[in-house]
Amino acid sequence: MIESLLQSTLECFYNQTCINQLNSYLLSNSSLDVKALDSSLTSRFVEKSTMEELINKLLIEQWNLSMIHENYYNACQPISCIYSYTTRNDIIYTLTIVIGLVGGIIEILKFVIPPVIQSFAQYWFKTK
């Protein structure tokens, strides 16, 4: 079923008689005025284009690659702009961070522990 859909073409949509026949099958209770496509208009898709071709090209007639960020910011006027990206840290980066943290903790403890022990010792000897 899907394979036959992918191999079908757009020829019927360019023929008003075929459109009317489809309309009678699908929309028997509705009076929808559907006009055939105009084959004289330029398009990257022709009458013989298969649905597979259209789907592979994402049903897009033309890509517009011009990016004007100033127009976006002028139209939206955001209060702030945040840029972020997610990365995965490798083993060397992780190891460097861990070694740095351990080294930092050791240095802090070198300054904190001696006064704490000295204060505790003074308190201990005063109470005895």
LUMVEX-512400 format. One record per residue: residue number from 0; chain; z, y, x of N, C-alpha, C in turn. Coordinates in steps of 0.2 Angstrom, whole numbers, padded with zeros to 4 digits. Example, Ala and Ser with C-alpha at 12.3 -4.5 7.8 and 13.67 -1.06 7.14 Angstrom:
// residues 2
<node nr="0" kette="A" n_Z="0039" n_Y="-0028" n_X="0066" ca_Z="0039" ca_Y="-0022" ca_X="0062" c_Z="0039" c_Y="-0016" c_X="0066"/>
<node nr="1" kette="A" n_Z="0035" n_Y="-0011" n_X="0064" ca_Z="0036" ca_Y="-0005" ca_X="0068" c_Z="0039" c_Y="0000" c_X="0064"/>
// end
This chain:
// residues 128
<node nr="0" kette="A" n_Z="0000" n_Y="-0006" n_X="0004" ca_Z="0000" ca_Y="0000" ca_X="0000" c_Z="0000" c_Y="0006" c_X="0004"/>
<node nr="1" kette="A" n_Z="0005" n_Y="0007" n_X="0009" ca_Z="0005" ca_Y="0012" ca_X="0014" c_Z="-0001" c_Y="0013" c_X="0018"/>
<node nr="2" kette="A" n_Z="-0004" n_Y="0007" n_X="0020" ca_Z="-0010" ca_Y="0007" ca_X="0024" c_Z="-0016" c_Y="0010" c_X="0021"/>
<node nr="3" kette="A" n_Z="-0016" n_Y="0008" n_X="0014" ca_Z="-0022" ca_Y="0011" ca_X="0010" c_Z="-0021" c_Y="0018" c_X="0009"/>
<node nr="4" kette="A" n_Z="-0015" n_Y="0021" n_X="0008" ca_Z="-0014" ca_Y="0028" ca_X="0007" c_Z="-0016" c_Y="0032" c_X="0014"/>
<node nr="5" kette="A" n_Z="-0014" n_Y="0029" n_X="0019" ca_Z="-0016" ca_Y="0032" ca_X="0026" c_Z="-0023" c_Y="0032" c_X="0027"/>
<node nr="6" kette="A" n_Z="-0027" n_Y="0027" n_X="0025" ca_Z="-0034" ca_Y="0027" ca_X="0026" c_Z="-0038" c_Y="0031" c_X="0020"/>
<node nr="7" kette="A" n_Z="-0035" n_Y="0034" n_X="0015" ca_Z="-0038" ca_Y="0037" ca_X="0010" c_Z="-0040" c_Y="0044" c_X="0012"/>
<node nr="8" kette="A" n_Z="-0045" n_Y="0047" n_X="0009" ca_Z="-0047" ca_Y="0054" ca_X="0012" c_Z="-0046" c_Y="0059" c_X="0006"/>
<node nr="9" kette="A" n_Z="-0048" n_Y="0065" n_X="0008" ca_Z="-0046" ca_Y="0071" ca_X="0003" c_Z="-0052" c_Y="0072" c_X="-0001"/>
<node nr="10" kette="A" n_Z="-0057" n_Y="0068" n_X="-0001" ca_Z="-0064" ca_Y="0070" ca_X="-0005" c_Z="-0063" c_Y="0071" c_X="-0012"/>
<node nr="11" kette="A" n_Z="-0058" n_Y="0068" n_X="-0015" ca_Z="-0057" ca_Y="0069" ca_X="-0022" c_Z="-0054" c_Y="0076" c_X="-0024"/>
<node nr="12" kette="A" n_Z="-0051" n_Y="0078" n_X="-0019" ca_Z="-0048" ca_Y="0085" ca_X="-0020" c_Z="-0053" c_Y="0091" c_X="-0020"/>
<node nr="13" kette="A" n_Z="-0059" n_Y="0089" n_X="-0017" ca_Z="-0064" ca_Y="0094" ca_X="-0017" c_Z="-0069" c_Y="0093" c_X="-0023"/>
<node nr="14" kette="A" n_Z="-0068" n_Y="0088" n_X="-0027" ca_Z="-0072" ca_Y="0087" ca_X="-0033" c_Z="-0069" c_Y="0088" c_X="-0039"/>
<node nr="15" kette="A" n_Z="-0071" n_Y="0093" n_X="-0043" ca_Z="-0067" ca_Y="0095" ca_X="-0049" c_Z="-0067" c_Y="0090" c_X="-0054"/>
<node nr="16" kette="A" n_Z="-0073" n_Y="0086" n_X="-0055" ca_Z="-0073" ca_Y="0080" ca_X="-0060" c_Z="-0067" c_Y="0075" c_X="-0058"/>
<node nr="17" kette="A" n_Z="-0067" n_Y="0073" n_X="-0051" ca_Z="-0062" ca_Y="0069" ca_X="-0049" c_Z="-0055" c_Y="0072" c_X="-0051"/>
<node nr="18" kette="A" n_Z="-0054" n_Y="0078" n_X="-0050" ca_Z="-0047" ca_Y="0081" ca_X="-0051" c_Z="-0045" c_Y="0081" c_X="-0058"/>
<node nr="19" kette="A" n_Z="-0050" n_Y="0082" n_X="-0063" ca_Z="-0049" ca_Y="0081" ca_X="-0070" c_Z="-0047" c_Y="0074" c_X="-0072"/>
<node nr="20" kette="A" n_Z="-0051" n_Y="0070" n_X="-0069" ca_Z="-0049" ca_Y="0063" ca_X="-0070" c_Z="-0042" c_Y="0061" c_X="-0068"/>
<node nr="21" kette="A" n_Z="-0040" n_Y="0063" n_X="-0062" ca_Z="-0033" ca_Y="0062" ca_X="-0060" c_Z="-0028" c_Y="0065" c_X="-0064"/>
<node nr="22" kette="A" n_Z="-0030" n_Y="0071" n_X="-0066" ca_Z="-0026" ca_Y="0075" ca_X="-0071" c_Z="-0025" c_Y="0072" c_X="-0077"/>
<node nr="23" kette="A" n_Z="-0030" n_Y="0068" n_X="-0080" ca_Z="-0029" ca_Y="0065" ca_X="-0086" c_Z="-0025" c_Y="0059" c_X="-0086"/>
<node nr="24" kette="A" n_Z="-0025" n_Y="0055" n_X="-0080" ca_Z="-0021" ca_Y="0050" ca_X="-0078" c_Z="-0013" c_Y="0052" c_X="-0077"/>
<node nr="25" kette="A" n_Z="-0012" n_Y="0057" n_X="-0074" ca_Z="-0006" ca_Y="0058" ca_X="-0071" c_Z="-0002" c_Y="0063" c_X="-0076"/>
<node nr="26" kette="A" n_Z="-0005" n_Y="0068" n_X="-0079" ca_Z="-0002" ca_Y="0073" ca_X="-0083" c_Z="-0005" c_Y="0073" c_X="-0090"/>
<node nr="27" kette="A" n_Z="-0004" n_Y="0068" n_X="-0093" ca_Z="-0007" ca_Y="0067" ca_X="-0100" c_Z="-0004" c_Y="0072" c_X="-0105"/>
<node nr="28" kette="A" n_Z="0002" n_Y="0074" n_X="-0104" ca_Z="0006" ca_Y="0078" ca_X="-0109" c_Z="0006" c_Y="0085" c_X="-0107"/>
<node nr="29" kette="A" n_Z="0004" n_Y="0087" n_X="-0101" ca_Z="0004" ca_Y="0093" ca_X="-0098" c_Z="-0003" c_Y="0096" c_X="-0097"/>
<node nr="30" kette="A" n_Z="-0003" n_Y="0103" n_X="-0098" ca_Z="-0010" ca_Y="0106" ca_X="-0097" c_Z="-0009" c_Y="0110" c_X="-0091"/>
<node nr="31" kette="A" n_Z="-0009" n_Y="0107" n_X="-0085" ca_Z="-0009" ca_Y="0110" ca_X="-0079" c_Z="-0016" c_Y="0111" c_X="-0076"/>
<node nr="32" kette="A" n_Z="-0018" n_Y="0118" n_X="-0075" ca_Z="-0024" ca_Y="0119" ca_X="-0073" c_Z="-0025" c_Y="0119" c_X="-0065"/>
<node nr="33" kette="A" n_Z="-0028" n_Y="0113" n_X="-0063" ca_Z="-0029" ca_Y="0112" ca_X="-0056" c_Z="-0036" c_Y="0113" c_X="-0054"/>
<node nr="34" kette="A" n_Z="-0037" n_Y="0117" n_X="-0049" ca_Z="-0044" ca_Y="0118" ca_X="-0046" c_Z="-0045" c_Y="0114" c_X="-0040"/>
<node nr="35" kette="A" n_Z="-0052" n_Y="0112" n_X="-0039" ca_Z="-0054" ca_Y="0108" ca_X="-0033" c_Z="-0053" c_Y="0113" c_X="-0027"/>
<node nr="36" kette="A" n_Z="-0052" n_Y="0110" n_X="-0021" ca_Z="-0052" ca_Y="0114" ca_X="-0015" c_Z="-0059" c_Y="0116" c_X="-0014"/>
<node nr="37" kette="A" n_Z="-0060" n_Y="0122" n_X="-0010" ca_Z="-0066" ca_Y="0125" ca_X="-0009" c_Z="-0068" c_Y="0123" c_X="-0002"/>
<node nr="38" kette="A" n_Z="-0074" n_Y="0119" n_X="-0002" ca_Z="-0076" ca_Y="0116" ca_X="0005" c_Z="-0079" c_Y="0121" c_X="0009"/>
<node nr="39" kette="A" n_Z="-0081" n_Y="0127" n_X="0007" ca_Z="-0084" ca_Y="0132" ca_X="0011" c_Z="-0079" c_Y="0136" c_X="0015"/>
<node nr="40" kette="A" n_Z="-0072" n_Y="0135" n_X="0014" ca_Z="-0067" ca_Y="0139" ca_X="0018" c_Z="-0066" c_Y="0135" c_X="0024"/>
<node nr="41" kette="A" n_Z="-0065" n_Y="0138" n_X="0030" ca_Z="-0064" ca_Y="0135" ca_X="0036" c_Z="-0057" c_Y="0132" c_X="0036"/>
<node nr="42" kette="A" n_Z="-0057" n_Y="0126" n_X="0039" ca_Z="-0051" ca_Y="0122" ca_X="0040" c_Z="-0052" c_Y="0117" c_X="0046"/>
<node nr="43" kette="A" n_Z="-0046" n_Y="0116" n_X="0048" ca_Z="-0046" ca_Y="0110" ca_X="0054" c_Z="-0047" c_Y="0103" c_X="0051"/>
<node nr="44" kette="A" n_Z="-0046" n_Y="0103" n_X="0044" ca_Z="-0046" ca_Y="0097" ca_X="0040" c_Z="-0053" c_Y="0097" c_X="0036"/>
<node nr="45" kette="A" n_Z="-0057" n_Y="0092" n_X="0036" ca_Z="-0063" ca_Y="0092" ca_X="0032" c_Z="-0062" c_Y="0087" c_X="0027"/>
<node nr="46" kette="A" n_Z="-0067" n_Y="0086" n_X="0022" ca_Z="-0066" ca_Y="0082" ca_X="0016" c_Z="-0065" c_Y="0075" c_X="0018"/>
<node nr="47" kette="A" n_Z="-0068" n_Y="0073" n_X="0024" ca_Z="-0068" ca_Y="0066" ca_X="0026" c_Z="-0061" c_Y="0064" c_X="0030"/>
<node nr="48" kette="A" n_Z="-0057" n_Y="0069" n_X="0031" ca_Z="-0051" ca_Y="0068" ca_X="0035" c_Z="-0046" c_Y="0063" c_X="0031"/>
<node nr="49" kette="A" n_Z="-0044" n_Y="0058" n_X="0035" ca_Z="-0039" ca_Y="0054" ca_X="0032" c_Z="-0032" c_Y="0056" c_X="0031"/>
<node nr="50" kette="A" n_Z="-0028" n_Y="0054" n_X="0027" ca_Z="-0021" ca_Y="0056" ca_X="0026" c_Z="-0018" c_Y="0054" c_X="0033"/>
<node nr="51" kette="A" n_Z="-0019" n_Y="0049" n_X="0036" ca_Z="-0016" ca_Y="0048" ca_X="0043" c_Z="-0017" c_Y="0053" c_X="0047"/>
<node nr="52" kette="A" n_Z="-0023" n_Y="0056" n_X="0048" ca_Z="-0025" ca_Y="0062" ca_X="0052" c_Z="-0021" c_Y="0068" c_X="0050"/>
<node nr="53" kette="A" n_Z="-0020" n_Y="0069" n_X="0044" ca_Z="-0016" ca_Y="0075" ca_X="0041" c_Z="-0009" c_Y="0074" c_X="0043"/>
<node nr="54" kette="A" n_Z="-0006" n_Y="0068" n_X="0042" ca_Z="0001" ca_Y="0067" ca_X="0043" c_Z="0002" c_Y="0067" c_X="0051"/>
<node nr="55" kette="A" n_Z="-0002" n_Y="0064" n_X="0055" ca_Z="-0002" ca_Y="0065" ca_X="0062" c_Z="-0002" c_Y="0072" c_X="0065"/>
<node nr="56" kette="A" n_Z="-0005" n_Y="0076" n_X="0061" ca_Z="-0005" ca_Y="0083" ca_X="0063" c_Z="0000" c_Y="0087" c_X="0059"/>
<node nr="57" kette="A" n_Z="0005" n_Y="0084" n_X="0056" ca_Z="0010" ca_Y="0087" ca_X="0052" c_Z="0008" c_Y="0091" c_X="0046"/>
<node nr="58" kette="A" n_Z="0002" n_Y="0090" n_X="0044" ca_Z="-0001" ca_Y="0094" ca_X="0038" c_Z="-0001" c_Y="0101" c_X="0040"/>
<node nr="59" kette="A" n_Z="-0001" n_Y="0103" n_X="0046" ca_Z="-0001" ca_Y="0110" ca_X="0048" c_Z="-0008" c_Y="0112" c_X="0050"/>
<node nr="60" kette="A" n_Z="-0010" n_Y="0118" n_X="0046" ca_Z="-0017" ca_Y="0120" ca_X="0047" c_Z="-0018" c_Y="0124" c_X="0054"/>
<node nr="61" kette="A" n_Z="-0013" n_Y="0128" n_X="0056" ca_Z="-0013" ca_Y="0132" ca_X="0062" c_Z="-0006" c_Y="0133" c_X="0064"/>
<node nr="62" kette="A" n_Z="-0005" n_Y="0132" n_X="0071" ca_Z="0001" ca_Y="0134" ca_X="0074" c_Z="0001" c_Y="0141" c_X="0076"/>
<node nr="63" kette="A" n_Z="0006" n_Y="0145" n_X="0074" ca_Z="0007" ca_Y="0152" ca_X="0077" c_Z="0013" c_Y="0152" c_X="0082"/>
<node nr="64" kette="A" n_Z="0011" n_Y="0152" n_X="0088" ca_Z="0016" ca_Y="0152" ca_X="0093" c_Z="0018" c_Y="0159" c_X="0096"/>
<node nr="65" kette="A" n_Z="0017" n_Y="0164" n_X="0092" ca_Z="0019" ca_Y="0170" ca_X="0095" c_Z="0027" c_Y="0171" c_X="0093"/>
<node nr="66" kette="A" n_Z="0031" n_Y="0172" n_X="0098" ca_Z="0038" ca_Y="0173" ca_X="0096" c_Z="0040" c_Y="0180" c_X="0098"/>
<node nr="67" kette="A" n_Z="0042" n_Y="0184" n_X="0093" ca_Z="0044" ca_Y="0191" ca_X="0095" c_Z="0051" c_Y="0191" c_X="0092"/>
<node nr="68" kette="A" n_Z="0056" n_Y="0190" n_X="0097" ca_Z="0063" ca_Y="0190" ca_X="0096" c_Z="0066" c_Y="0197" c_X="0093"/>
<node nr="69" kette="A" n_Z="0062" n_Y="0202" n_X="0096" ca_Z="0065" ca_Y="0209" ca_X="0094" c_Z="0064" c_Y="0210" c_X="0086"/>
<node nr="70" kette="A" n_Z="0059" n_Y="0207" n_X="0083" ca_Z="0058" ca_Y="0208" ca_X="0076" c_Z="0063" c_Y="0204" c_X="0072"/>
<node nr="71" kette="A" n_Z="0065" n_Y="0198" n_X="0075" ca_Z="0070" ca_Y="0194" ca_X="0071" c_Z="0077" c_Y="0198" c_X="0072"/>
<node nr="72" kette="A" n_Z="0079" n_Y="0201" n_X="0077" ca_Z="0085" ca_Y="0204" ca_X="0078" c_Z="0085" c_Y="0211" c_X="0074"/>
<node nr="73" kette="A" n_Z="0079" n_Y="0214" n_X="0074" ca_Z="0079" ca_Y="0220" ca_X="0070" c_Z="0079" c_Y="0219" c_X="0062"/>
<node nr="74" kette="A" n_Z="0076" n_Y="0213" n_X="0060" ca_Z="0077" ca_Y="0211" ca_X="0053" c_Z="0084" c_Y="0209" c_X="0051"/>
<node nr="75" kette="A" n_Z="0086" n_Y="0204" n_X="0055" ca_Z="0093" ca_Y="0201" ca_X="0054" c_Z="0099" c_Y="0205" c_X="0056"/>
<node nr="76" kette="A" n_Z="0098" n_Y="0209" n_X="0061" ca_Z="0104" ca_Y="0213" ca_X="0064" c_Z="0110" c_Y="0209" c_X="0064"/>
<node nr="77" kette="A" n_Z="0110" n_Y="0204" n_X="0068" ca_Z="0116" ca_Y="0200" ca_X="0069" c_Z="0122" c_Y="0204" c_X="0073"/>
<node nr="78" kette="A" n_Z="0128" n_Y="0202" n_X="0071" ca_Z="0133" ca_Y="0206" ca_X="0074" c_Z="0134" c_Y="0203" c_X="0081"/>
<node nr="79" kette="A" n_Z="0133" n_Y="0197" n_X="0082" ca_Z="0134" ca_Y="0194" ca_X="0089" c_Z="0129" c_Y="0189" c_X="0090"/>
<node nr="80" kette="A" n_Z="0127" n_Y="0187" n_X="0096" ca_Z="0122" ca_Y="0182" ca_X="0098" c_Z="0126" c_Y="0177" c_X="0103"/>
<node nr="81" kette="A" n_Z="0126" n_Y="0171" n_X="0101" ca_Z="0129" ca_Y="0166" ca_X="0105" c_Z="0124" c_Y="0161" c_X="0107"/>
<node nr="82" kette="A" n_Z="0124" n_Y="0159" n_X="0114" ca_Z="0120" ca_Y="0154" ca_X="0117" c_Z="0124" c_Y="0149" c_X="0120"/>
<node nr="83" kette="A" n_Z="0123" n_Y="0143" n_X="0118" ca_Z="0126" ca_Y="0137" ca_X="0120" c_Z="0122" c_Y="0131" c_X="0121"/>
<node nr="84" kette="A" n_Z="0124" n_Y="0127" n_X="0126" ca_Z="0120" ca_Y="0120" ca_X="0127" c_Z="0125" c_Y="0115" c_X="0129"/>
<node nr="85" kette="A" n_Z="0123" n_Y="0109" n_X="0127" ca_Z="0127" ca_Y="0103" ca_X="0128" c_Z="0125" c_Y="0099" c_X="0134"/>
<node nr="86" kette="A" n_Z="0129" n_Y="0098" n_X="0139" ca_Z="0127" ca_Y="0094" ca_X="0145" c_Z="0131" c_Y="0088" c_X="0146"/>
<node nr="87" kette="A" n_Z="0129" n_Y="0084" n_X="0150" ca_Z="0133" ca_Y="0078" ca_X="0151" c_Z="0135" c_Y="0078" c_X="0159"/>
<node nr="88" kette="A" n_Z="0141" n_Y="0078" n_X="0160" ca_Z="0143" ca_Y="0079" ca_X="0167" c_Z="0142" c_Y="0073" c_X="0171"/>
<node nr="89" kette="A" n_Z="0140" n_Y="0073" n_X="0177" ca_Z="0139" ca_Y="0067" ca_X="0181" c_Z="0146" c_Y="0066" c_X="0185"/>
<node nr="90" kette="A" n_Z="0146" n_Y="0060" n_X="0188" ca_Z="0152" ca_Y="0057" ca_X="0191" c_Z="0154" c_Y="0062" c_X="0197"/>
<node nr="91" kette="A" n_Z="0150" n_Y="0065" n_X="0201" ca_Z="0152" ca_Y="0069" ca_X="0206" c_Z="0156" c_Y="0076" c_X="0203"/>
<node nr="92" kette="A" n_Z="0153" n_Y="0078" n_X="0198" ca_Z="0156" ca_Y="0084" ca_X="0195" c_Z="0163" c_Y="0083" c_X="0192"/>
<node nr="93" kette="A" n_Z="0163" n_Y="0077" n_X="0189" ca_Z="0170" ca_Y="0075" ca_X="0186" c_Z="0175" c_Y="0074" c_X="0191"/>
<node nr="94" kette="A" n_Z="0173" n_Y="0070" n_X="0197" ca_Z="0177" ca_Y="0069" ca_X="0202" c_Z="0180" c_Y="0075" c_X="0206"/>
<node nr="95" kette="A" n_Z="0175" n_Y="0080" n_X="0207" ca_Z="0177" ca_Y="0086" ca_X="0210" c_Z="0182" c_Y="0090" c_X="0205"/>
<node nr="96" kette="A" n_Z="0181" n_Y="0090" n_X="0199" ca_Z="0186" ca_Y="0093" ca_X="0194" c_Z="0193" c_Y="0090" c_X="0195"/>
<node nr="97" kette="A" n_Z="0193" n_Y="0083" n_X="0194" ca_Z="0199" ca_Y="0080" ca_X="0194" c_Z="0203" c_Y="0081" c_X="0201"/>
<node nr="98" kette="A" n_Z="0199" n_Y="0081" n_X="0207" ca_Z="0203" ca_Y="0082" ca_X="0213" c_Z="0205" c_Y="0089" c_X="0213"/>
<node nr="99" kette="A" n_Z="0202" n_Y="0094" n_X="0211" ca_Z="0204" ca_Y="0101" ca_X="0211" c_Z="0210" c_Y="0102" c_X="0206"/>
<node nr="100" kette="A" n_Z="0210" n_Y="0098" n_X="0201" ca_Z="0216" ca_Y="0099" ca_X="0196" c_Z="0222" c_Y="0096" c_X="0200"/>
<node nr="101" kette="A" n_Z="0221" n_Y="0090" n_X="0203" ca_Z="0227" ca_Y="0087" ca_X="0206" c_Z="0230" c_Y="0091" c_X="0212"/>
<node nr="102" kette="A" n_Z="0225" n_Y="0094" n_X="0216" ca_Z="0227" ca_Y="0098" ca_X="0221" c_Z="0231" c_Y="0104" c_X="0219"/>
<node nr="103" kette="A" n_Z="0228" n_Y="0107" n_X="0213" ca_Z="0232" ca_Y="0113" ca_X="0210" c_Z="0238" c_Y="0111" c_X="0208"/>
<node nr="104" kette="A" n_Z="0239" n_Y="0106" n_X="0205" ca_Z="0246" ca_Y="0104" ca_X="0202" c_Z="0251" c_Y="0102" c_X="0208"/>
<node nr="105" kette="A" n_Z="0248" n_Y="0099" n_X="0213" ca_Z="0253" ca_Y="0098" ca_X="0219" c_Z="0255" c_Y="0105" c_X="0222"/>
<node nr="106" kette="A" n_Z="0250" n_Y="0110" n_X="0223" ca_Z="0252" ca_Y="0116" ca_X="0226" c_Z="0257" c_Y="0120" c_X="0221"/>
<node nr="107" kette="A" n_Z="0256" n_Y="0119" n_X="0215" ca_Z="0261" ca_Y="0122" ca_X="0210" c_Z="0268" c_Y="0119" c_X="0211"/>
<node nr="108" kette="A" n_Z="0268" n_Y="0112" n_X="0211" ca_Z="0274" ca_Y="0109" ca_X="0212" c_Z="0278" c_Y="0110" c_X="0218"/>
<node nr="109" kette="A" n_Z="0274" n_Y="0112" n_X="0223" ca_Z="0277" ca_Y="0113" ca_X="0230" c_Z="0281" c_Y="0120" c_X="0229"/>
<node nr="110" kette="A" n_Z="0279" n_Y="0124" n_X="0225" ca_Z="0283" ca_Y="0131" ca_X="0224" c_Z="0288" c_Y="0130" c_X="0219"/>
<node nr="111" kette="A" n_Z="0288" n_Y="0126" n_X="0214" ca_Z="0292" ca_Y="0126" ca_X="0208" c_Z="0298" c_Y="0121" c_X="0210"/>
<node nr="112" kette="A" n_Z="0297" n_Y="0115" n_X="0212" ca_Z="0302" ca_Y="0110" ca_X="0213" c_Z="0307" c_Y="0112" c_X="0218"/>
<node nr="113" kette="A" n_Z="0306" n_Y="0114" n_X="0224" ca_Z="0312" ca_Y="0116" ca_X="0228" c_Z="0317" c_Y="0121" c_X="0225"/>
<node nr="114" kette="A" n_Z="0315" n_Y="0126" n_X="0222" ca_Z="0320" ca_Y="0131" ca_X="0219" c_Z="0324" c_Y="0127" c_X="0213"/>
<node nr="115" kette="A" n_Z="0320" n_Y="0123" n_X="0209" ca_Z="0324" ca_Y="0119" ca_X="0204" c_Z="0329" c_Y="0114" c_X="0207"/>
<node nr="116" kette="A" n_Z="0327" n_Y="0111" n_X="0212" ca_Z="0332" ca_Y="0106" ca_X="0215" c_Z="0338" c_Y="0110" c_X="0218"/>
<node nr="117" kette="A" n_Z="0336" n_Y="0115" n_X="0221" ca_Z="0342" ca_Y="0119" ca_X="0224" c_Z="0346" c_Y="0122" c_X="0219"/>
<node nr="118" kette="A" n_Z="0344" n_Y="0125" n_X="0213" ca_Z="0348" ca_Y="0127" ca_X="0208" c_Z="0352" c_Y="0121" c_X="0205"/>
<node nr="119" kette="A" n_Z="0349" n_Y="0115" n_X="0204" ca_Z="0352" ca_Y="0110" ca_X="0201" c_Z="0358" c_Y="0107" c_X="0206"/>
<node nr="120" kette="A" n_Z="0357" n_Y="0108" n_X="0213" ca_Z="0362" ca_Y="0106" ca_X="0217" c_Z="0368" c_Y="0110" c_X="0217"/>
<node nr="121" kette="A" n_Z="0366" n_Y="0117" n_X="0217" ca_Z="0372" ca_Y="0122" ca_X="0217" c_Z="0376" c_Y="0121" c_X="0210"/>
<node nr="122" kette="A" n_Z="0373" n_Y="0120" n_X="0205" ca_Z="0376" ca_Y="0118" ca_X="0199" c_Z="0380" c_Y="0112" c_X="0199"/>
<node nr="123" kette="A" n_Z="0378" n_Y="0107" n_X="0202" ca_Z="0381" ca_Y="0100" ca_X="0203" c_Z="0387" c_Y="0101" c_X="0207"/>
<node nr="124" kette="A" n_Z="0387" n_Y="0105" n_X="0213" ca_Z="0392" ca_Y="0105" ca_X="0217" c_Z="0398" c_Y="0110" c_X="0215"/>
<node nr="125" kette="A" n_Z="0396" n_Y="0115" n_X="0211" ca_Z="0401" ca_Y="0119" ca_X="0208" c_Z="0405" c_Y="0116" c_X="0202"/>
<node nr="126" kette="A" n_Z="0402" n_Y="0111" n_X="0199" ca_Z="0406" ca_Y="0108" ca_X="0193" c_Z="0410" c_Y="0102" c_X="0196"/>
<node nr="127" kette="A" n_Z="0410" n_Y="0100" n_X="0202" ca_Z="0414" ca_Y="0095" ca_X="0205" c_Z="0420" c_Y="0098" c_X="0209"/>
// end
